[in-house]
Amino acid sequence: MDECTESSIYTLSILFSIQNYSTDDLIKIHNKIFEDLIEIKKKTYDIIEGALKNLGEAKNKNQEKSTERNNKKENEHYIG
């Protein structure tokens, strides 16, 4: 089965499944799905923002540790 046929069958199956719904019901379903997608988008942004914040904090900690190690090596060099 080619892609066009698959797409047509899929579209027909959707149309067949919604034939018993009124226009108002379909609009309500559409709006609910749209609202859900907006909520998912917000949650995704929150997750990404949190991950980037954690990544930045981890990077800063690694830089601090690296600086401490370098300072310790320099101090040992001057002492020794």
N, CA and C of each residue as an Amber inpcrd file, in Angstrom:
protein
   240
   0.8530000  -1.1700000   0.0000000   0.0000000   0.0000000   0.0000000
   0.9040000   1.2410000   0.0000000   0.6080000   2.1710000  -0.9100000
   1.4450000   3.3670000  -0.9950000   1.0240000   4.4160000   0.0390000
   1.8270000   5.4420000   0.1530000   1.6140000   6.4720000   1.1770000
   0.2980000   7.2180000   0.9740000  -0.0480000   7.4810000  -0.2810000
  -1.2930000   8.2010000  -0.5810000  -2.5090000   7.3860000  -0.1330000
  -2.4780000   6.0920000  -0.4090000  -3.5840000   5.2190000  -0.0140000
  -3.6870000   5.1490000   1.5010000  -2.5460000   5.0000000   2.1730000
  -2.5410000   4.9580000   3.6360000  -3.1130000   6.2410000   4.2250000
  -2.7010000   7.3700000   3.6640000  -3.1810000   8.6600000   4.1430000
  -4.6850000   8.7940000   3.9260000  -5.1520000   8.3480000   2.7710000
  -6.5880000   8.4140000   2.4690000  -7.3900000   7.5360000   3.4200000
  -6.9030000   6.3380000   3.6710000  -7.5930000   5.4230000   4.5880000
  -7.6200000   6.0130000   5.9950000  -6.5070000   6.5850000   6.4100000
  -6.4340000   7.2090000   7.7360000  -7.4410000   8.3520000   7.8430000
  -7.4740000   9.2140000   6.8160000  -8.4100000  10.3400000   6.8090000
  -9.8550000   9.8510000   6.8300000 -10.1500000   8.8420000   6.0280000
 -11.5070000   8.2930000   6.0010000 -11.8870000   7.6810000   7.3440000
 -10.9350000   7.0230000   7.9940000 -11.2400000   6.4250000   9.2990000
 -11.5500000   7.5030000  10.3330000 -10.8230000   8.6150000  10.2580000
 -11.1080000   9.7330000  11.1650000 -12.4890000  10.3090000  10.8750000
 -12.7630000  10.5400000   9.6040000 -14.0730000  11.0910000   9.2380000
 -15.2020000  10.1590000   9.6530000 -14.9830000   8.8660000   9.4780000
 -16.0010000   7.8940000   9.8610000 -16.2220000   7.9070000  11.3750000
 -15.1330000   8.0510000  12.1290000 -15.2540000   8.0130000  13.5910000
 -15.9140000   9.2590000  14.1630000 -15.8850000  10.3660000  13.4320000
 -16.4780000  11.6060000  13.9540000 -17.8470000  11.9110000  13.3600000
 -18.3660000  11.0310000  12.5400000 -19.6190000  11.3380000  11.8450000
 -20.8110000  11.5030000  12.7880000 -20.7440000  10.9280000  13.9690000
 -21.8660000  11.0260000  14.9040000 -21.7760000  12.2410000  15.8240000
 -20.7210000  13.0300000  15.6730000 -20.5600000  14.2210000  16.5070000
 -21.1620000  15.4410000  15.8140000 -21.7020000  16.3310000  16.6210000
 -22.2010000  17.5930000  16.0680000 -21.0250000  18.5370000  15.8400000
 -21.2810000  19.5830000  15.0910000 -20.2420000  20.5780000  14.8410000
 -19.7780000  21.2030000  16.1560000 -20.7190000  21.4950000  17.0290000
 -20.3660000  22.0780000  18.3340000 -19.4810000  21.1400000  19.1490000
 -19.8150000  19.8480000  19.1210000 -18.9940000  18.8700000  19.8460000
 -17.5780000  18.8260000  19.2850000 -17.4740000  18.8460000  17.9610000
 -16.1480000  18.7960000  17.3300000 -15.3400000  20.0480000  17.6560000
 -16.0050000  21.1860000  17.7060000 -15.3150000  22.4280000  18.0780000
 -14.8380000  22.3490000  19.5240000 -15.6730000  21.8220000  20.4120000
 -15.2800000  21.6580000  21.8170000 -14.0900000  20.7120000  21.9460000
 -14.1310000  19.6090000  21.1990000 -13.0170000  18.6510000  21.2200000
 -11.7470000  19.3240000  20.7250000 -11.8680000  20.0650000  19.6270000
 -10.7160000  20.7720000  19.0630000 -10.1340000  21.7520000  20.0790000
 -11.0000000  22.5370000  20.7020000 -10.5360000  23.5250000  21.6830000
  -9.8750000  22.8620000  22.8860000 -10.4330000  21.7460000  23.3410000
  -9.8530000  21.0180000  24.4760000  -8.4640000  20.4890000  24.1170000
  -8.3460000  19.9230000  22.9290000  -7.0400000  19.4200000  22.4800000
  -6.0470000  20.5730000  22.3930000  -6.4940000  21.7020000  21.8530000
  -5.6270000  22.8670000  21.7290000  -5.1620000  23.3500000  23.1040000
  -6.0800000  23.4120000  24.0700000  -5.7210000  23.8100000  25.4390000
  -4.7280000  22.8240000  26.0530000  -4.9610000  21.5350000  25.8210000
  -4.0430000  20.5130000  26.3420000  -2.6520000  20.6710000  25.7430000
  -2.5990000  20.9750000  24.4450000  -1.2980000  21.1620000  23.7930000
  -0.5620000  22.3730000  24.3610000  -1.2950000  23.4340000  24.6450000
  -0.6770000  24.6210000  25.2520000  -0.1120000  24.2710000  26.6260000
  -0.8670000  23.4990000  27.4040000  -0.4070000  23.0860000  28.7380000
   0.8370000  22.1980000  28.6350000   0.8300000  21.2860000  27.6790000
   1.9920000  20.4110000  27.4640000   3.2050000  21.2520000  27.0780000
   2.9860000  22.2470000  26.2230000   4.0750000  23.1310000  25.8030000
   4.6600000  23.8740000  27.0060000   3.7860000  24.3920000  27.8820000
   4.2560000  25.0980000  29.0790000   5.0690000  24.1700000  29.9810000
   4.5590000  22.9540000  30.1880000   5.2720000  21.9990000  31.0390000
   6.6180000  21.6250000  30.4300000   6.6430000  21.4710000  29.1130000
   7.8980000  21.1430000  28.4310000   8.9120000  22.2650000  28.6190000
   8.4680000  23.5140000  28.4540000   9.3610000  24.6510000  28.6710000
   9.8690000  24.6860000  30.1090000   8.9950000  24.3930000  31.0730000
   9.4150000  24.3630000  32.4790000  10.4800000  23.2950000  32.7130000
  10.2830000  22.1260000  32.1050000  11.2540000  21.0340000  32.2470000
  12.5890000  21.4360000  31.6360000  12.5380000  22.0110000  30.4360000
  13.7720000  22.4220000  29.7560000  14.4670000  23.5270000  30.5440000
  13.6820000  24.4900000  31.0300000  14.2560000  25.5810000  31.8180000
  14.9460000  25.0440000  33.0740000  14.2890000  24.0960000  33.7570000
  14.8830000  23.4920000  34.9490000  16.1500000  22.7240000  34.6270000
  16.1210000  21.9980000  33.5150000  17.3030000  21.2280000  33.1200000
  18.4650000  22.1570000  32.7900000  18.1880000  23.2370000  32.0740000
  19.2530000  24.1850000  31.7350000  19.7960000  24.8770000  32.9810000
  18.9080000  25.1790000  33.9230000  19.3510000  25.7910000  35.1800000
  20.2660000  24.8330000  35.9330000  19.8560000  23.5610000  36.0290000
  20.6800000  22.5580000  36.7080000  22.0150000  22.3740000  36.0010000
  21.9800000  22.3930000  34.6770000  23.2120000  22.2560000  33.9040000
  24.1460000  23.4260000  34.1770000  23.5780000  24.6340000  34.2290000
  24.3840000  25.8240000  34.5200000  24.9850000  25.7680000  35.9080000
  24.1920000  25.3180000  36.8830000  24.6990000  25.1940000  38.2560000
  25.8100000  24.1560000  38.3360000  25.6350000  23.0420000  37.6370000
  26.6650000  21.9970000  37.6370000  27.9410000  22.5180000  36.9840000
  27.7800000  23.2730000  35.9100000  28.9460000  23.8380000  35.2240000
  29.6850000  24.8050000  36.1460000  28.9320000  25.6370000  36.8640000
  29.5560000  26.5810000  37.7980000  30.3030000  25.8530000  38.9100000
  29.7090000  24.7800000  39.4400000  30.3760000  24.0020000  40.4910000
  31.6640000  23.3840000  39.9640000  31.6140000  22.8580000  38.7390000
  32.8170000  22.2660000  38.1500000  33.9000000  23.3210000  37.9580000
  33.4930000  24.5240000  37.5410000  34.4740000  25.5970000  37.3740000
  35.0790000  25.9920000  38.7130000  34.2500000  26.0400000  39.7550000
  34.7550000  26.3740000  41.0910000  35.7520000  25.3270000  41.5700000
  35.4240000  24.0450000  41.3810000  36.3280000  22.9680000  41.7960000
  37.6320000  23.0330000  41.0160000  37.5280000  23.3180000  39.7250000
  38.7250000  23.4200000  38.8990000  39.6040000  24.5730000  39.3690000
  38.9870000  25.6940000  39.6920000  39.7350000  26.8510000  40.1950000
  40.4060000  26.5200000  41.5190000  39.6780000  25.8340000  42.4000000
  40.2530000  25.4310000  43.6910000  41.4540000  24.5110000  43.4880000
  41.3380000  23.5510000  42.5670000  42.4610000  22.6300000  42.2970000
  43.6590000  23.3930000  41.7530000  43.3960000  24.3250000  40.8400000
  44.4910000  25.1070000  40.2610000  45.1660000  25.9730000  41.3210000
  44.3600000  26.5760000  42.1840000  44.9300000  27.3980000  43.2610000
  45.7580000  26.5450000  44.2100000  45.2640000  25.3600000  44.5140000
  45.9840000  24.4580000  45.4120000  47.3200000  24.0550000  44.7880000
  47.3090000  23.7570000  43.4820000  48.5510000  23.3810000  42.7950000
  49.5470000  24.5370000  42.8070000  49.0410000  25.7530000  42.5730000
  49.9270000  26.9160000  42.5870000  50.5160000  27.1320000  43.9780000
  49.6940000  26.9730000  45.0070000  50.1790000  27.1360000  46.3820000
  51.2230000  26.0790000  46.7150000  50.9920000  24.8420000  46.2890000
  51.9560000  23.7640000  46.5360000  53.2610000  24.0450000  45.8130000
  53.1580000  24.6190000  44.6140000  54.3530000  24.9350000  43.8400000
  55.2010000  25.9870000  44.5650000  54.5350000  26.9990000  45.1070000
  55.2660000  28.0520000  45.8050000  55.8060000  27.5740000  47.1520000
  55.0530000  26.6960000  47.8180000  55.4830000  26.1920000  49.1220000
  56.6180000  25.1920000  48.9490000  56.4480000  24.3010000  47.9550000
  57.4050000  23.2170000  47.7750000  58.5650000  23.6530000  46.9940000
